[in-house]
């Protein structure tokens, strides 16, 4: 059993991956890792990442560090559940560089849509927390959803109606709060 992860362990992991990798590349954090580093959660059970481009030697480094640091690292990102959103790299937030590795938060608009597609209570809370911190806009959420909608047929496990409803409900709630704040 692996223990919960805190922000300091993620920072330590970044340093170690930067030292261990044998070349340049990028690592995108998603989910709980982003939540910890930005501060809307205090712990997570695993670190979800996307490699793009894959740094040489990164899998050997990950295998070594998973054991050494007693953490679970998963290759998972919104692209595993939804089509890639146009402009996701441009919307990804740079965290820093360790060695030859650049670290980013994976596009928060894509993270929000991915979490809305799952719809668990914790996911919805994460979406609210991301929005409250200004990490994505309602306009980007709406626009990106509309752009990927024709491609969602390629994801048969996805319930399009449920996702469409969750996106609409979230947007309505946010717009209602904004109206109330202006009153």
C-alpha positions, 0 to 999 in steps of 0.5 A, a space after each residue: 500500500 502506498 501512502 498519500 502524496 503531498 506537494 513536497 513529495 511531488 516537488 521531490 519527484 520532479 527533482 529526481 525525474 529531472 536528474 534521472 532522465 537522459 534527455 529532454 521532454 515534457 511531463 504534464 501533471 493532471 488531477 490530484 497532482 495539479 490540485 496539490 501543487 496549486 493548493 485546493 487539496 492537501 493529498 492524493 493517492 497517485 500522480 497522473 502524468 502525460 509525457 509529450 514528448 517522452 523524455 528518453 529514459 523516463 520509464 526507467 526513472 519512473 520505475 525506480 522512483 515509484 519504489 524509492 519514493 513509495 508513490 504511484 505514478 499513472 500514465 493518465 490524462 484527459 486525452 485518455 477519456 476525451 479527444 484532445 482539445 484544440 490548443 491544449 498545449 497553449 493552455 497548459 501552465 508551465 510549472 518549471 524545469 528540472 534538468 532537461 524536463 519541462 513540467 506543466 499542469 495539463 490544460 485545465 479546460 481539458 481537465 475540467 471536461 474530463 472530470 465533468 465526464 466522470 461526474 464523481 462528487 470529488 471531480 465536480 468539487 475539483 472543477 469548481 476549485 479550478 474555476 474559482 482559481 481562474 484556471 479556465 473560463 466558461 467560454 473556453 469550456 463551452 467552446 472546447 466542448 462544442 469543438 470535440 463533440 463530433 469526435 466523442 463518438 470515438 469514446 464509446 464508454 462516454 455517456 454524451 448526454 450525461 456529459 452534455 448535461 453536466 457541462 450545461 449545469 456547471 455553466 448555469 451554476 457559474 453564470 447564476 453565481 456571477 449574476 448574484 454577485 453583480 446584484 
